[in-house]
Amino acid sequence: MGLKQNLHNFKVKNKDKKWLPGFNALFTFLYMPNETTHGGTHIKAADDLKRTMNTVIMALVPCLIFGMFNAGYQHYLALGEIDAANGFLGASFWTWDNLVIGLLKVLPLVAVSYGVGLAVEFIFAIIKGHEVEEGYLVTGMLVPLIVPIDIPLWMLAVAVIFGVVIGKEVFGGTGMNILNPALTIRAFLFFAYPTWMSGDKVWVHGAVERAGTPDAISGETLLGAYAQNTSLAGIDYMDMFWGLIPGSVGETSKFLIIVGGLFLIFTKIGSWRIMLSTLVGALAMGLIFNGVVDAGWIGESSKFYGLMSVPFWQHLIIGSILFGAVYMATDPVTASQTNKGKWIYGFLIGFISIMIRVFNPAYPEGVFLAILLMNVFAPTIDHYVVQGNVKRRMKRLKAKVA
């Protein structure tokens, strides 16, 4: 008798135990369940929710690995110990030293995210007597990728508890939530600890021991520099694209985000309509602001001039709009469900993201706020899309009867 059968027998023998949901979660993570459906109409498929979530995680892994290398790269670059001229393919980036520093800082974020989040999931599953839901598998990976690398672990733990309980469990768990849990966690961090989420520091490992060097070297991010009308002469836009810039762990490399997005589209897990419409909305808002600047309606003395004057296409390679479009806006639970609704939903996310980015110089990034806002309105969008279809069909029916 194999290990799988022994575990299954153990599960059957203890079917009335309160801790069984926790055991089932581990069992189904390692093996396909032994249970089969009986009666009724059902669809047989090779995938399930857990395998779908694992596919999304695979799309995120390249961003995670790159973020580890970039953490070490930005560390040594800030201290002036390496030459930035080598770039993405240079020997100074893909080094063991960079990876070690990245592992030291990124893996604890991942461990806290999964450890605390899954603990809350297990507690709620045991209290409510239902199976542990798989939704947090993706959330647990997203959270470390959308926070600054030097955020204190206790802050992250508190935010994860808030996001899982308030963002998901109070609505009934996976599939019932109206807000993206990962973005709920980021929103909590932003409003509760804004100085840690400003993204204006380049983290430096062990800097306390470096002859009085501060813990972090102050230096504005690209969005912060634009918002303050700071000159960015000589900036390399390819560095923005490849990800050789300071920022949250997984949001810097636009190249890897695009690769992950194509993978999600190919596997039919991510909605290409939402991704494309989000980018179109961002470009449209960027064009409007460029038109305002070109028309001379706003001068260089305005605090909004810096981000308004950014060429519209650059909004896609600075900040986290691309990451949000690929991994956040496409959440199948909180996004619009109708095809026309997805176009409207995505377009408004991109449009509002750039609007918040420009009109909020204190925190020049609005992607997570725009997505959370549209999460709330997604059911309303779908409602009017469905009602519009019903009215058109009724008109066609009346015309045929007449």
C-alpha positions as CSV (number, residue, x, y, z in Angstrom):
1,M,0.0,0.0,0.0
2,G,1.4,3.4,-1.1
3,L,2.0,6.5,1.0
4,K,-0.9,8.3,-0.8
5,Q,-3.4,5.5,0.1
6,N,-2.2,5.4,3.7
7,L,-2.7,9.2,4.0
8,H,-6.1,8.9,2.5
9,N,-7.1,6.1,5.0
10,F,-5.8,8.3,7.8
11,K,-8.0,11.1,6.5
12,V,-11.1,9.0,6.4
13,K,-10.4,7.6,9.9
14,N,-10.2,11.1,11.3
15,K,-13.0,12.7,9.3
16,D,-14.7,14.2,12.3
17,K,-11.6,15.9,13.7
18,K,-11.5,19.7,13.8
19,W,-7.9,19.8,12.5
20,L,-8.8,17.8,9.4
21,P,-9.1,20.8,7.0
22,G,-5.4,21.6,7.7
23,F,-4.4,18.0,7.0
24,N,-6.5,18.0,3.8
25,A,-4.7,21.2,2.6
26,L,-1.3,19.5,2.9
27,F,-2.6,16.3,1.3
28,T,-4.1,17.9,-1.7
29,F,-1.0,20.1,-2.1
30,L,1.1,17.0,-2.6
31,Y,-1.5,14.6,-4.3
32,M,-4.6,14.8,-6.3
33,P,-7.7,14.0,-4.1
34,N,-9.0,10.4,-4.1
35,E,-12.6,11.6,-4.0
36,T,-14.7,11.4,-7.2
37,T,-18.0,13.1,-8.0
38,H,-21.2,11.0,-8.1
39,G,-24.4,11.9,-10.1
40,G,-25.3,15.1,-11.8
41,T,-23.6,16.9,-14.7
42,H,-20.0,17.9,-14.2
43,I,-17.0,18.7,-16.3
44,K,-13.8,16.6,-16.2
45,A,-10.6,18.7,-16.4
46,A,-6.9,18.1,-15.7
47,D,-6.6,21.3,-13.7
48,D,-8.2,22.6,-10.5
49,L,-8.0,25.8,-8.4
50,K,-4.8,24.8,-6.8
51,R,-3.1,24.0,-10.1
52,T,-4.3,27.3,-11.6
53,M,-2.8,29.2,-8.7
54,N,0.5,27.3,-9.1
55,T,0.6,28.4,-12.8
56,V,0.3,32.0,-11.7
57,I,3.1,31.5,-9.2
58,M,5.3,30.1,-12.0
59,A,4.7,33.3,-13.9
60,L,5.8,35.3,-10.8
61,V,9.0,33.3,-10.1
62,P,11.2,35.1,-12.7
63,C,10.3,38.5,-11.2
64,L,11.1,37.1,-7.8
65,I,14.6,35.8,-8.8
66,F,15.4,39.0,-10.7
67,G,14.3,41.0,-7.6
68,M,16.8,39.2,-5.5
69,F,19.7,40.0,-7.9
70,N,18.5,43.6,-8.3
71,A,18.5,44.0,-4.5
72,G,22.2,43.2,-4.3
73,Y,22.9,45.2,-7.5
74,Q,21.2,48.4,-6.1
75,H,23.0,47.8,-2.9
76,Y,26.5,47.8,-4.4
77,L,25.6,50.5,-6.9
78,A,24.5,52.8,-4.2
79,L,27.8,52.3,-2.4
80,G,29.7,53.0,-5.6
81,E,31.4,49.5,-5.5
82,I,30.3,48.5,-9.1
83,D,30.0,50.2,-12.4
84,A,26.5,50.7,-13.8
85,A,27.7,50.7,-17.3
86,N,27.7,46.9,-17.6
87,G,23.9,46.8,-17.4
88,F,21.5,43.9,-17.4
89,L,23.8,41.5,-19.2
90,G,26.9,42.6,-17.4
91,A,29.0,40.4,-15.1
92,S,28.3,42.8,-12.2
93,F,24.6,42.0,-12.1
94,W,24.4,38.2,-12.2
95,T,26.9,37.6,-9.4
96,W,26.7,35.4,-6.3
97,D,27.2,38.4,-4.1
98,N,24.1,40.1,-5.4
99,L,22.1,37.0,-5.1
100,V,23.2,36.4,-1.5
101,I,22.1,39.9,-0.4
102,G,18.8,39.4,-2.2
103,L,18.2,36.1,-0.5
104,L,18.9,37.5,2.9
105,K,16.3,40.2,2.4
106,V,13.7,38.8,0.0
107,L,13.3,35.2,1.4
108,P,12.2,36.5,4.9
109,L,9.5,38.6,3.2
110,V,8.3,35.5,1.4
111,A,8.4,33.4,4.6
112,V,6.5,35.9,6.6
113,S,3.9,36.4,3.9
114,Y,3.2,32.7,3.5
115,G,3.6,31.8,7.2
116,V,1.3,34.4,8.6
117,G,-1.2,34.3,5.8
118,L,-1.6,30.6,5.7
119,A,-1.8,30.5,9.5
120,V,-4.8,32.8,9.4
121,E,-6.3,30.7,6.6
122,F,-5.9,27.5,8.7
123,I,-7.4,29.1,11.8
124,F,-10.5,30.3,9.9
125,A,-10.8,26.9,8.2
126,I,-10.8,25.1,11.5
127,I,-13.2,27.5,13.2
128,K,-15.6,27.4,10.3
129,G,-15.2,23.8,9.5
130,H,-14.4,24.1,5.8
131,E,-11.5,23.2,3.7
132,V,-8.4,25.5,3.5
133,E,-8.8,27.5,0.3
134,E,-6.1,27.9,-2.3
135,G,-6.5,31.6,-3.0
136,Y,-3.7,32.7,-0.7
137,L,-1.1,30.7,-2.7
138,V,-0.9,33.6,-5.2
139,T,-1.5,36.3,-2.7
140,G,1.4,35.0,-0.6
141,M,3.8,35.4,-3.6
142,L,2.4,38.7,-4.7
143,V,2.8,40.5,-1.4
144,P,6.7,40.2,-1.2
145,L,6.9,41.5,-4.8
146,I,4.9,44.7,-4.2
147,V,6.6,46.0,-1.0
148,P,9.9,47.8,-0.5
149,I,12.7,45.3,0.3
150,D,13.6,47.0,3.6
151,I,10.1,47.0,5.2
152,P,10.2,45.6,8.8
153,L,8.9,42.1,9.0
154,W,6.5,42.9,11.8
155,M,4.8,45.5,9.7
156,L,4.4,43.0,6.9
157,A,2.9,40.4,9.3
158,V,0.4,42.9,10.7
159,A,-0.6,44.0,7.2
160,V,-1.0,40.3,6.0
161,I,-3.3,39.6,9.0
162,F,-5.4,42.7,8.1
163,G,-5.5,41.9,4.4
164,V,-6.5,38.2,4.8
165,V,-9.1,38.9,7.5
166,I,-10.6,42.1,6.3
167,G,-9.9,41.7,2.6
168,K,-11.1,38.1,2.2
169,E,-12.4,36.1,5.2
170,V,-15.1,38.6,6.3
171,F,-16.6,38.2,2.8
172,G,-16.6,34.4,3.1
173,G,-13.2,33.4,1.8
174,T,-11.8,32.7,-1.7
175,G,-14.2,33.5,-4.5
176,M,-16.4,35.7,-2.3
177,N,-14.1,38.7,-1.7
178,I,-14.7,42.0,-3.6
179,L,-11.2,43.4,-3.0
180,N,-7.9,42.0,-4.1
181,P,-6.3,40.7,-0.8
182,A,-2.7,41.5,-1.9
183,L,-3.7,45.1,-2.8
184,T,-5.6,45.4,0.5
185,I,-2.4,44.5,2.3
186,R,-0.4,47.1,0.3
187,A,-3.2,49.7,1.0
188,F,-3.0,49.0,4.7
189,L,0.8,49.5,4.6
190,F,0.5,52.7,2.6
191,F,-2.0,54.3,5.0
192,A,-0.6,52.9,8.2
193,Y,3.1,53.3,7.5
194,P,3.4,55.8,4.7
195,T,7.1,56.6,5.3
196,W,8.0,53.0,4.7
197,M,6.1,52.8,1.5
198,S,7.3,55.9,-0.2
199,G,9.9,54.0,-2.1
200,D,12.5,56.8,-1.9
201,K,15.3,54.8,-0.4
202,V,17.9,52.4,-1.8
203,W,18.4,49.7,0.8
204,V,22.0,49.0,1.7
205,H,22.8,45.8,3.6
206,G,25.1,46.1,6.6
207,A,25.6,49.8,6.0
208,V,25.7,50.5,9.8
209,E,29.2,48.9,9.8
210,R,30.4,50.9,6.9
211,A,32.2,53.9,8.5
212,G,29.1,55.7,9.5
213,T,27.2,55.1,6.2
214,P,23.4,55.4,6.9
215,D,21.1,52.4,6.9
216,A,19.7,53.5,3.6
217,I,21.1,55.9,1.0
218,S,18.4,58.5,0.2
219,G,17.6,58.8,-3.4
220,E,14.4,59.5,-5.2
221,T,12.8,56.9,-7.4
222,L,12.0,57.8,-11.0
223,L,8.4,58.7,-10.2
224,G,9.5,60.7,-7.2
225,A,12.0,62.7,-9.3
226,Y,9.4,63.4,-12.0
227,A,6.9,64.5,-9.3
228,Q,9.4,67.0,-7.9
229,N,10.4,68.2,-11.4
230,T,13.9,66.9,-10.8
231,S,16.1,66.7,-13.9
232,L,16.6,63.2,-15.2
233,A,19.2,64.1,-17.8
234,G,21.1,61.1,-19.1
235,I,18.5,58.5,-17.8
236,D,18.7,55.2,-19.6
237,Y,15.2,54.1,-20.6
238,M,16.4,50.6,-21.3
239,D,17.4,50.3,-17.6
240,M,13.7,51.1,-16.8
241,F,12.7,48.3,-19.2
242,W,15.1,45.7,-18.0
243,G,14.6,46.7,-14.3
244,L,18.0,48.1,-13.2
245,I,16.3,50.7,-11.0
246,P,15.3,50.9,-7.3
247,G,11.8,49.9,-6.5
248,S,9.6,47.2,-5.0
249,V,11.0,43.7,-5.3
250,G,9.1,42.4,-8.3
251,E,7.9,45.5,-10.1
252,T,11.1,46.8,-11.7
253,S,11.7,44.5,-14.7
254,K,9.1,45.3,-17.3
255,F,10.6,42.6,-19.6
256,L,10.0,39.8,-17.2
257,I,6.5,41.2,-16.4
258,I,5.7,41.0,-20.1
259,V,7.0,37.5,-20.3
260,G,4.8,36.5,-17.3
261,G,1.8,38.2,-18.9
262,L,2.3,36.3,-22.2
263,F,2.6,33.1,-20.2
264,L,-0.7,33.8,-18.4
265,I,-2.4,34.6,-21.6
266,F,-1.1,31.4,-23.3
267,T,-2.3,29.3,-20.4
268,K,-5.7,31.1,-20.6
269,I,-5.5,32.1,-16.9
270,G,-5.0,35.9,-17.4
271,S,-7.4,38.0,-19.4
272,W,-5.7,39.7,-22.3
273,R,-8.6,42.1,-22.6
274,I,-8.0,43.5,-19.1
275,M,-4.2,43.7,-19.7
276,L,-4.6,45.4,-23.0
277,S,-7.4,47.8,-22.0
278,T,-5.5,48.8,-18.8
279,L,-2.5,49.8,-20.9
280,V,-4.7,51.6,-23.4
281,G,-6.3,53.6,-20.6
282,A,-2.9,54.6,-19.2
283,L,-1.7,55.7,-22.6
284,A,-4.9,57.7,-23.2
285,M,-4.6,59.6,-19.9
286,G,-0.9,60.2,-20.6
287,L,-1.8,61.6,-24.1
288,I,-4.3,63.9,-22.5
289,F,-1.8,65.3,-20.0
290,N,0.8,65.7,-22.8
291,G,-1.8,67.7,-24.8
292,V,-2.4,69.9,-21.8
293,V,1.3,70.7,-21.5
294,D,1.8,71.2,-25.2
295,A,-1.1,73.6,-25.3
296,G,0.6,75.7,-22.7
297,W,-2.3,75.4,-20.2
298,I,0.2,74.5,-17.4
299,G,3.6,76.0,-16.8
300,E,6.9,74.5,-15.4
301,S,6.2,76.2,-12.1
302,S,3.3,73.9,-11.5
303,K,3.8,71.0,-9.1
304,F,2.0,68.8,-11.6
305,Y,4.2,69.7,-14.6
306,G,6.8,67.0,-14.0
307,L,4.6,64.0,-14.4
308,M,2.3,65.7,-16.9
309,S,5.2,66.3,-19.3
310,V,6.4,62.7,-19.2
311,P,5.9,61.3,-22.7
312,F,2.8,59.2,-22.6
313,W,4.5,55.9,-23.5
314,Q,7.0,56.2,-20.6
315,H,4.2,55.8,-18.1
316,L,4.3,52.1,-19.0
317,I,8.0,51.6,-18.0
318,I,8.1,53.7,-14.8
319,G,6.2,52.7,-11.7
320,S,4.1,49.6,-11.4
321,I,1.4,50.1,-14.0
322,L,2.6,47.1,-16.0
323,F,2.8,44.8,-13.0
324,G,-0.7,45.9,-11.9
325,A,-2.2,45.3,-15.3
326,V,-0.7,41.8,-15.6
327,Y,-0.9,40.3,-12.1
328,M,-3.4,42.5,-10.1
329,A,-6.1,43.7,-12.4
330,T,-6.6,40.2,-13.9
331,D,-7.6,38.6,-10.6
332,P,-10.6,36.5,-11.7
333,V,-12.5,37.0,-8.5
334,T,-12.4,40.7,-8.2
335,A,-12.4,41.7,-11.9
336,S,-15.3,42.1,-14.2
337,Q,-16.6,38.8,-15.6
338,T,-18.2,39.9,-18.9
339,N,-16.1,40.5,-22.0
340,K,-17.3,44.0,-22.6
341,G,-17.1,44.7,-18.8
342,K,-13.4,43.6,-18.9
343,W,-12.6,46.3,-21.5
344,I,-14.4,49.0,-19.5
345,Y,-12.9,47.8,-16.2
346,G,-9.3,47.7,-17.5
347,F,-9.5,51.0,-19.4
348,L,-10.7,52.8,-16.2
349,I,-7.9,51.2,-14.1
350,G,-5.2,52.5,-16.5
351,F,-7.0,55.9,-16.9
352,I,-7.4,56.5,-13.2
353,S,-3.9,55.2,-12.3
354,I,-2.2,57.9,-14.4
355,M,-4.6,60.5,-13.1
356,I,-3.7,59.6,-9.4
357,R,0.0,59.4,-10.3
358,V,0.0,63.0,-11.7
359,F,-2.3,64.6,-9.1
360,N,-0.7,63.1,-6.0
361,P,2.9,64.3,-5.9
362,A,3.3,63.2,-2.3
363,Y,2.9,59.6,-3.5
364,P,3.3,59.5,-7.3
365,E,1.8,56.0,-7.9
366,G,-1.8,55.2,-8.1
367,V,-2.1,51.8,-9.6
368,F,-3.1,49.9,-6.4
369,L,-5.7,52.6,-5.5
370,A,-7.2,52.5,-9.0
371,I,-7.5,48.7,-9.0
372,L,-9.1,48.6,-5.6
373,L,-11.6,51.3,-6.7
374,M,-12.5,49.3,-9.8
375,N,-12.8,46.1,-7.7
376,V,-15.7,47.8,-6.0
377,F,-17.3,48.9,-9.2
378,A,-16.7,45.6,-11.2
379,P,-20.1,44.1,-10.2
380,T,-21.8,47.3,-11.2
381,I,-20.1,47.3,-14.6
382,D,-21.1,43.7,-15.2
383,H,-24.7,44.5,-14.1
384,Y,-25.1,47.2,-16.7
385,V,-23.4,45.2,-19.4
386,V,-25.8,42.3,-18.8
387,Q,-28.8,44.5,-18.6
388,G,-27.8,46.2,-21.9
389,N,-27.6,42.8,-23.5
390,V,-31.0,41.8,-22.2
391,K,-32.6,45.1,-23.5
392,R,-31.1,44.5,-26.9
393,R,-32.4,41.0,-27.1
394,M,-35.8,42.1,-25.9
395,K,-35.9,44.7,-28.7
396,R,-34.9,42.1,-31.3
397,L,-37.6,39.7,-30.0
398,K,-40.3,42.4,-30.1
399,A,-39.3,43.3,-33.6
400,K,-39.6,39.7,-34.7
401,V,-43.0,39.3,-33.1
402,A,-44.2,42.6,-34.7
